[in-house]
Structures are given as structure tokens and as C-alpha cells.
């Protein structure tokens, strides 16, 4: 599983999302959904980071599921098509989750 192209970043994002979901990270300038609105209002901070944490956790879990179902063979048998599938499975949901989080923050 670790030889899959985006496993390590997906696992790191998965693990970094958990404290945000659990509301364990107070407002700060280094870790979390940092906007003027979330930094000014603690309630907005915790709500935005809970939503964003769930979104990133789910997008990472989706990639890890794809990595299990469609493994990329190690070199020299690796495939560009499978690698591009992994790129899409990692990047696509992550971009969508960040966009949904941004939209959520604007509604707060």
C-alpha cells in the first residue's frame, strides 16, 4: 500500500483532519481554516474547522479506498493511466472538499 503514489500525503491529511473535526485546535495562525472571519470569532473557527476536517478526512479516505482497489504496480510495470487515476482520486476530492469548505465559511 505504501508504494501507491499518494498514500503518504493522504494518510497525513487524514491524520491532520482529526483534531480539526474534534474541535481540539484553538484559533491560531498556523493550522486550520484561517480567514478573517474564523480568526475573529471562535465559534466560526470551530464550525469551519469541523466541516473542513470532515471534508478533508473523507477525501483522503476516498483516495485510500481507490489505492486499495486499483493498486499502481511498482516499476518497471507501472502504468501512466493508473497513476493518472490515482492523481485524480487524490486531487479531485481534495479540491472539491476545499471548495465546499470555502463555501461553508462564506455562509457562516
C-alpha positions as CSV (number, residue, x, y, z in Angstrom):
1,X,0.0,0.0,0.0
2,X,2.8,2.4,0.8
3,X,4.2,2.2,-2.8
4,X,1.0,3.8,-4.1
5,X,1.7,7.3,-5.4
6,X,-0.3,9.5,-2.9
7,X,-0.7,7.2,0.1
8,X,1.6,9.1,2.4
9,X,0.1,12.6,1.7
10,X,-3.4,11.0,2.0
11,X,-2.6,9.5,5.4
12,X,-1.0,12.7,6.6
13,X,-4.1,14.8,5.6
14,X,-6.3,12.1,7.2
15,X,-4.5,12.4,10.5
16,X,-4.3,16.2,10.4
17,X,-8.0,16.4,9.8
18,X,-8.9,14.5,13.0
19,X,-8.0,17.2,15.6
20,X,-9.9,19.8,13.5
21,X,-13.0,17.6,13.4
22,X,-12.9,17.1,17.1
23,X,-12.5,20.8,17.8
24,X,-9.2,20.3,19.6
25,X,-7.3,23.1,17.8
26,X,-8.0,26.6,19.1
27,X,-7.8,29.6,16.7
28,X,-4.3,30.2,15.5
29,X,-2.3,31.5,12.5
30,X,-0.7,28.2,11.5
31,X,-3.1,25.2,11.4
32,X,-6.7,25.1,10.3
33,X,-9.1,27.1,8.2
34,X,-7.7,30.6,8.7
35,X,-9.8,33.5,7.4
36,X,-10.5,36.9,8.9
37,X,-14.0,35.6,9.9
38,X,-12.8,32.4,11.5
39,X,-9.9,34.1,13.4
40,X,-12.1,36.8,14.7
41,X,-14.9,34.6,16.0
42,X,-14.1,31.4,17.9
43,X,-17.5,29.8,17.2
44,X,-16.9,30.3,13.4
45,X,-13.4,28.9,13.8
46,X,-14.6,25.7,15.4
47,X,-17.6,25.3,13.0
48,X,-15.5,25.9,9.9
49,X,-12.7,23.6,11.0
50,X,-15.1,20.8,12.0
51,X,-16.6,21.0,8.5
52,X,-13.3,21.3,6.8
53,X,-11.8,18.5,8.8
54,X,-14.6,16.1,7.8
55,X,-14.3,17.2,4.2
56,X,-10.5,16.5,4.1
57,X,-10.8,13.3,6.0
58,X,-13.5,11.9,3.6
59,X,-11.5,13.0,0.5
60,X,-8.3,11.2,1.9
61,X,-10.3,8.1,2.8
62,X,-11.7,8.0,-0.7
63,X,-8.2,8.1,-2.2
64,X,-7.1,5.3,0.2
65,X,-10.0,3.2,-0.9
66,X,-9.1,3.8,-4.6
67,X,-5.4,2.9,-3.8
68,X,-6.6,-0.4,-2.3
69,X,-9.0,-1.3,-5.1
70,X,-6.7,-0.1,-8.1
71,X,-3.1,-0.5,-7.0
72,X,-0.4,1.1,-9.1
73,X,2.1,-1.7,-10.0
74,X,5.7,-0.9,-8.9
75,X,8.3,-0.1,-11.6
76,X,9.1,-1.2,-14.2
77,X,5.4,-2.3,-14.7
78,X,3.8,0.9,-13.6
79,X,1.2,2.5,-15.7
80,X,0.6,6.1,-16.6
81,X,-3.1,5.6,-16.8
82,X,-3.3,4.1,-13.4
83,X,-1.1,6.8,-12.0
84,X,-3.4,9.5,-13.5
85,X,-6.3,7.7,-12.0
86,X,-4.6,7.9,-8.6
87,X,-3.8,11.6,-9.2
88,X,-7.5,12.3,-10.0
89,X,-8.7,10.2,-7.0
90,X,-6.4,12.2,-4.7
91,X,-6.6,15.7,-6.1
92,X,-10.2,15.8,-7.3
93,X,-11.9,15.1,-4.0
94,X,-9.4,17.3,-2.1
95,X,-10.1,20.3,-4.4
96,X,-13.9,19.7,-4.0
97,X,-13.6,19.4,-0.2
98,X,-11.6,22.7,0.0
99,X,-14.1,24.4,-2.3
100,X,-17.0,23.2,-0.2
101,X,-15.2,24.3,3.0
102,X,-14.7,27.8,1.4
103,X,-18.3,28.0,0.5
104,X,-19.3,26.9,4.0
105,X,-17.1,29.6,5.6
106,X,-18.7,32.3,3.5
107,X,-22.2,31.2,4.8
108,X,-21.1,31.5,8.4
